[in-house]
Amino acid sequence: MRRWIALLLLALLPMLAQAAQVHASLDRNQVQLGETVTLNLQVEGGALAQAPDLSALAPDFEVLGRSSNTSVSILNGQRSVQSTIGIALRPTHAGQLTIPALDFAGGQTQPLTLTVTPPDPRAAANSGKAVFLEASAQPTTVRVGQQLLFTVRLYFAGSLSSGSLEDPRLPGIDARRLGDDLDYDVVRGGRAYHVIERRYALIPQHAGAIELPSLQFQGELIDPTDPDSFFAMGTPAMAASPTVSIDVQPVPTQWGSSAWLPARSLALSLEGLPTDGKARVGQPLDLAMTLQATGLPYEALPALSLPELKGATVYPDKPVTGTRNDGQWLIGRRQQNFAVVPGQAGTLTIPAITLKWWNVQSGRVEEARIPAHALTVLPAAGGSAAPAASAPATTTSAPMPVANTVAAKAVAGRVPAWRVLVLVGAGVLLLGGALAAWWVWHRRARPGARATSSASPSSRALRLAFLAAARGSDVAAQSHALLAWARAERPGLTGLGALAEALASAAQREAIEALQRRRFAADASGPSPDLASAFRRGFQWREAPPGEESPLPPLYPFKLR
């Protein structure tokens, strides 16, 4: 018995244990010699641990201090704990410095790289000032449409009671702020400064030499050694950043007529293709094409489309777009979904899709590519039978008979009792899971149950096909597409008349009546029904009245007496 309990606990241990996750990051990836940088060590799902051994950092860094923080959040009843240890480091020399992997909180962090540049010659002139501004651009030579990183740093000794720093307004340049301001401390010329760093993504739209103008700061500086500072009587402070020159080169003359895409990285993908390479006539495929580029906003990315497919109809959905940033570079993304409905059996070929782009890091042309795919399209479900080999073999067995069979074999072959108990318990768990799954399916399949937003891929693709047909003028195609979509949610519907009776929305019933009148009536005059508007939010199914027989077959086809 003890052996059985130990083995059962060992089997359950992986499900009960939740290992803490560790992560390391730097508040900046590039600093000047003499500045400090903060190494943040985070623990997800675990208690705050002791700081790791930092002796490996001694050749390149000086450890100035440590801080810790723990935050607890509860979301949907689940408690989450995040602990952070901040370690202030000061590089001892310039160059590409590496923070190696550190053993921390039972895990290991990833190595990090920090770029340390020599001190700016202008820093010596500014080190005696109470407040000053610095500005820099990276890189200083770019192509038209290429993003550069523009960084502004405000240095001040003491503290500020108020202040304002203007944003760059540059004609012919798209300027966007990147994330929140960074806040840290540095030492310049033996004097301690507090720094507020602000980053911008600048995208020049025209070629030529451009001078980024000076930015202005105005505020009030409080000197802690001044007795009047107790009454918040600050000293007016002003500062201006130096101008920065950049060289914007034109698009290469040999580029051609395709879209100009200067990016640091670019990826093109197509998802949703069946893994077995098979499709069926009339059953839509829900494909998603995604284009993502680092160093470009989504507005600069071209619209996505599928080429014309022989033997299939393509219905595009509304594109999903957005731009985010990683603190330095814009990351633009476009996603386009397509419902591809095969119209004939045979081979459906999706040709290769290529996109040319300019790699700004290597300075050369590259090509993103989606390889060609060939699908075997089987006849429609109501047509000729598909080959037996195309359908995966499925076997079902009741959990309780399986457990009984195992128990019988244990008696016959003298199987140890603990193994029998484990297998019987597994059978009971499987039975409970099966009953729970049936109950959820039964609840969702009732006529009164509302359709949820998490529709199946087939239902979603059929919805896209209907909305595409609704924008046209083919009444027969609209009728077939609407009924096909409805049958994906209510398989027992016999026609549009039955669909109208099952709907609770008067507007949807009127739209179906108008659609049938235009299709079958001799006088089909009058305005066309706005089908897309009526069904944009899905079907509004009516609640089943009490006592109405469910269209689902009974669980037991006989009566128990």
Secondary structure, DSSP 8 states (H G I E B T S, - for coil): -HHHHHHHHHHHHHHH----EEEEEES-SEEETTB-EEEEEEEESS--------GGGTTTEEEEEEEEEEEEEEETTEEEEEEEEEEEEEESS-EEEEE---EETTEE---EEEEEE---HHHHHHTTSSEEEEEEEE-SEEETT--EEEEEEEEESSEEEEEEE-----TTEEEEE-SS-EEEEEEETTEEEEEEEEEEEEEE-S-EEEEE---EEEEEEE-TTSGGGGGT--EEEEEE---EEEEEE---TT--SS---EESEEEEEEE---TTSEEETT--EEEEEEEEEETB-GGGS--------TTEEEEE---EEEEEE-SSSEEEEEEEEEEEEE-SSEEEEE--EEEEEEETTTTEEEEEEE--EEEEEE--TTSS---GGGS-------HHHHHHHHHHHHHHHT--HHHHHHHHHHHHHHHHHHHHHHHHHHHHHSTTS---S---HHHHHHHHHHHHHHTSS-HHHHHHHHHHHHHHH-TT--SHHHHHHHB--HHHHHHHHHHHHHHH-S---S----HHHHTTT---B----TT---SS--SSSS---
